[in-house]
Amino acid sequence: MQYRQLGRSGLRLSAFTLGTMTFGGKGAFAKTGNTDLAGAQRQIDMCIEAGINIFDTADIYSAGVSEEILGAALKGRSSDILVSTKTRFRMGEGANDAGLSRYHIVAAAEASLRRLGRDHIDLYYLHEWDGQTPLDETLEALDTLTRSGKIRYAGVSNFSGWHLMKALSTAERHRLIAPVAQQIYYSLQAREAEYELLPVALDQGIGVQVWSPLAGGLLSGKHRRGKPEPEGTRQLAQWGEPPVYDVEKLYDVVEVLVAIGAERGVSAAQVALAWVAHRPAITSVVIGARTDAQLADNLKATELALSLEEMARLDAASAPPLLYPYWHQARTASDRLSAADLLLLGPSISKG
């Protein structure tokens, strides 16, 4: 297992993280999985044996049950094991039971600590943007939690590029502890993060954890052009998260994944995970599975290194279009671009 520095922080994460959205199976999260405590302990054993040192959850997952199961499954294990969790979404009926106010953040962190059975959270994420709470109030709450020892590091999730930059500038202006990481959606099915989020990460030294690298299973190799949808999976036409805007392009990507997998004797899922893990700026890839067999297959991706030619085939099949102002920059600014700019623009410039 490779261990990578989390942005400009001194924290080192394994290149893969176990996501625990499947733990609990309560309410709307039942459709993602219903792993119980015994199942969670087995999966955690598998991950620790593979070298994974961080486990990700959120207070909203199964209304806190995921945190409870994760905490119970980690009880008595090495203190070197890291936990990340998140807050922002509604956890009660009260007027202040949601959002990123100081009131909710502090209360939510303390509730997560109780459910996890820990005295601190290693990496605490703001799960989504809150445009109605002053950002200095939000960051001051994270600063207080950090200085009190209840959290070690703070991050953001599902922010836009300008949201993240505003958070960093606000923290600098008020001399508050700044976010060191972002957790974002990124996969061969949807590479929008390359427009702003990954360039910001490179430019500002922000660590990146990727959620849903298999696009909710779309890149597993089970969904193929002209073939019936696999039994027990969501129908492609009804897919909500992540949304699919170009079905034919998705199938093109899957065909390349399946072809490379066949050539290498591995699954399409392993190829998709390896591609994400080796993209610029990526710190750790969050994997999760309904079954032990799925997890065992995903863990094999930790040992898979794709060739430059294989990466190029996948890049070509999945390349995002250059929106404005990016196409203009590719045409007229190529003489003065940074590594952050070239993450998105480099392939287009090399073709030109």
N, C-alpha and C positions, 0 to 999 in steps of 0.2 A: 504494500500500500504506500502510495506517495502522500506526504504531508506538506501542506502549502501554507504560506504566511497569509493571514487574513488582512489583505490590504496593507495599510501602513502600521497596523497593530503588531504586537509581538506574538499574537496567538497563532498556533498552528493547528489547522484542521486537516483531517483525512480528506482525500480527493473525492470521497463519496460519503454521504450522510444518510442515515436511515430516517425517513419520514414516517410519522405515526398517525396519519389521518385515518388509517384503517383500524386503529385501536378503539374499541368500544362499540362502534356500530349503532350509535344512538341517533334518533331523529333523522334529519336529512342526510347525515353522514353514513347511514346504514348502507346506502348504495355504493359507497367506496369500499366497504369491507366491515367485518365484525370480529376482528381479532380479540380474543379474550386474554386474560393474564398468562395462562399457560402458553398460548401461542406467541404472545409478546416475548416471553422469556426465551422461547426457542429461537425466535428471529434475532433477538439481541445477542444470544450466544453465537449464532452464525455470523453476525456482523463483527463482533469483537474478535472472533477467530480470524476474520478476513482483514482485520486491522482498522476498522472504522472506530473513530473516537468521539463522534458527535451524533446525537439523536435529536430530531426536530419535532416539535409539537406546537400547539396553539390552544389558548383557553377556549376558543369557539369549537374546537373539534369534539364532537359528541358532547357539547355543553360541559366540558371539563373532564369527562370520563377518560379521554385519551391521556391527559396529564396524570390522572390518578393511576392508570394502568402502567404508564411509563415509569412513574415514581416507584411503584411497587416492584416492578420488574428490575429496576436498577438498584434496589435496596441491598446494601452489603457489598456492592461491587466497588471496583477501584475508583478512587477519587479523581483519577485522571480522565474519567469519562465526562464529556461535556454535554450540556443540554441547552438547546435554544427553544424559546417559546415566544408567543406574540400576544399583542392586545390591540384592540380598537373596536371590534364588533360587539353587538349587544349581548350582554350576559345576564340581564334581568329586566324587570318592568319599570324600574325607576328612571326618572328624567336624566340621571347622571350615570346610568349603567352602560353607556356606550361613548365612543369618541376618544379624543386625545387630550382631554382636560387633565390638569394636575390631579384633580379629585379621582378621576377614573383610572388613570395610569397607576397611581400609587396603590389604590385599592385592588386593582387587577393584578399587579405584581405580587402583592401580599397573598391574594387568593391562589395564584398559581404556585407560589412557594408552599402553601399548605397542601395543595393537591399533590405536588411533586414530592413532598417530604424532604425538601432540601433547604439549606440556609441561604443559598444564592442561585441566581440564574446566570449561566455563563454568557449567553448572547440573547439579548431581549430586543425583539423587533416591534416596531410600530407596523401593524398588519396592513394598514391602508391609510391613505391621506385623509385628513380632516380639515377642510377648508374653512370651518367656522370657529376654530379655536386658534388663538394667537400662537404662532410657532415658538415664540420665546417661552411661553408658558409650558408647552409640550416638552421642549428641550430642557427647561429648568427642572421639570419633574424627573427626566432621565438622569440629569446631573445629580440630583439629590439621591436617587436610588443608587447610582454608582458610588458616590462618596460615602454612603452609608453601608456599602458592602453587599447590598441586596442584589445588584446586578454587576457583572464584570465588564461587559461591553454592550453597546447599543447599536441598533441598525434600523433600517427602514425596509418596507416591503410594498411592492406595487405602487411606488411613487413614480411620477413622471420625471423627466430629466430636470426640468426647472424646479420641481418640488425638492429634489435632492440638493440641487445647488443652493436653493434658498435655505435649506436646513443647515448646510455647511457654512454659509456666510453668516447666518444668524448665530450659530454657535461661536464662530470666531469673533463676531462683533460683541457678544455678551460674555465672552470668555467662559463658555460652557463646554462640557465634554461633548464632542461631536460624534455622529454616527460613523462607524468604521466599516459597515457592511450593508449590502442590500440583498434581499431575497426576491428573485424575479422569475417570471416565466420566460423560458427560452428553449427552443427545440428546432429541429429541422423542419417542423411543420409551420413554425412561425418565428421569424428572425427579426421582428420589429425592435427588439432590444438593441440591435446594432445601430439604429438611428441615433440614439442619445444615451441610453443607460450604460452600455458597455464602454463607449468612448469616455463618458464621465468617470467610470470606474478606473480606466487606465490613467486618465489625466489627473484625477484627484486621489488616487491610491485607495480606492474603496474595494473591499472584498466582495465577492459575488457568490452567493449560494443560488442554485437553479432549482426551481420546483417544476414538476411535471415534464421532465426531459423526454418522456415518451409520448407527450401530448395526450395524456389520459388513456394511453394504450393504442392510439392510432398508429404509432410507429413500431408496434410489436411484430409486424409482419402478418398479423391475422386478418387485417383489412386490406383486401386486394381488389384491383380493378376486375370487374366482370365475375366476381365470385360472391356467393351468398355471405351475408354478415355472420360472423361466428355466433353460435348459440351462447346465450348468457352474457352477451356484451350489449352496450348501447348501440342503437342503430345510428349509422352515420348521419342520416337526415335529421335526427333528433339531438345531435351533439350540441351542447350548450357551452361547455367550458373545457378546453379552449374552443372558441368558435372556429369553424372551417369556412373560409371565404372562397377557396379555389380547390374543389374536390379533385379535379384532374391533376393539378400540380401535386397534391398530396399523394395521389397514386403513383405519379412519376418518381417521387422521393422514395416511396416504399419499394418500388421495383429495384432501385439502386441499392437500397439497404439489403433486400433479400439476395440480390446478386452478389454483393460483397460478402454477405454472411455465408452463402454457399461456397464461395471461393476460399474463404478462411476456415470453414467448418465450425462456424459459430452462429448464434441466432441473430436475426435482424435487430432485436432489442439491444443486444450487446454492442452492435455496430453504432446504433443511434446514441447510446450512452457514451461510448468512447469518443464519438465526434464532439459532443458537448463538453466532455471533460478536458479535451485538448484545445478548445477554442481560447483565444486571448482573453485575459482578465478573469477567467473562471477559477474560483477557489475550490468549490465543492459542489457536487451534483447530488441532489436529494432523490433517493430511490425509495420505493415502497411497493408492497405486494400484498395481494389478498391471500396468497398461499406460500408455504415454505418453498415449493418448487419454483415459483416465479422469482422469489427472492434469491434462491441459489443461482438461477440463470443470470439475474441482474448483477450479482456479485462477481461473476466471471468477467464482467466488463472492466473490472479493476486491473486485470492483467492484459487487456487488449490494447495494443498500440497500432493505430492505423498508419499506413504509409502516406506520403505526400500525395501520391497519385490517387489513393482512395479518398482522402480528404477533399481533393480537388473535384472528384466525381460527385461527391455529396454536396459540395459548395455550389457547383454548377446547377444541379437539379433543384436546389432550394433557395437560390439567391433572391433576396428581396429587391423590388424595383427601387430605383433611385428617385425619391420624391424631391421636390424643391425644398431647400436650396442645395441638396446634395448633388443633383446632376449638374448644376451650375458650377459647384466647387470642383467636381471631377474634371470638368472641361477647362476651367480657367484658373484654378488655384493649385494645380498639381506640383508646382515648383516650390511651394512653401507649406506643406502639410506635415502634421505631427503623426506620431504612431497612433494616437487616439483617432485622428481623422482617417488614417489609412485602414483601420479595422473594417470600416464600411466601404470606403472608396477605393482601396488598393486593387481589388480584382478588376474593377471597371477601368482604372487607369492603365493597368498592365495590358488589358485587351486593346485599349486605344493606341 
